[in-house]
């Protein structure tokens, strides 16, 4: 899976620039491309917290025009650069500004789901601006992840597959238990040690993996 082009400038202040976690997520998606295309067969793909837009642009390029690709971010600057990244890579992405999926009627429609959340354990007084919100995830680094979990059974289709980025401090094993309790098959599909962190990619699905 080719890494999309992206361009940051003075108007993209507060947007999370692609780093090791972004590239590990791209690698995991590339490894699962056959599964995604042949068993999931997405008609709607959703990335929550699109940031630079490279993940949803890469997905859109692989799925061509067979799927509607949606990107959501609370940061208007991230929405802007996600749109620009899609244009730069000649793909189509619909971009929405929203706090997670609040107010969106997506019942049972999402076939492919991707979320690289703010996962760094932090305190409230560390979260001053939009860039802080892109990495800071409160005490266990799971404030947004835990808010999203209850929504998964509502939005995901019967042939869905989803990908979450986490670090060791988020307690990935507990995350897997929570997602599994909702009726999903769930496991760690990628792991990478970097300086000061251990990155995980968690995959969950319904009925498409033997």
Secondary structure by P-SEA (a helix, b strand, c coil): ccbbbbbbcccccccccccaaaaaaaaaaaaaaaaaaccccccbbbbcccccaaaaaaaaaaaccccbbbbbbccaaaaaaaaaaaaaacbbbbbbbccccccccccccccbbbbbccccccccccccccccccccccccccaaaaaacccccccccccccbbbbbccccaaaaaaaaaaaacccccccbbbbcccbbbbbbbbbccccc
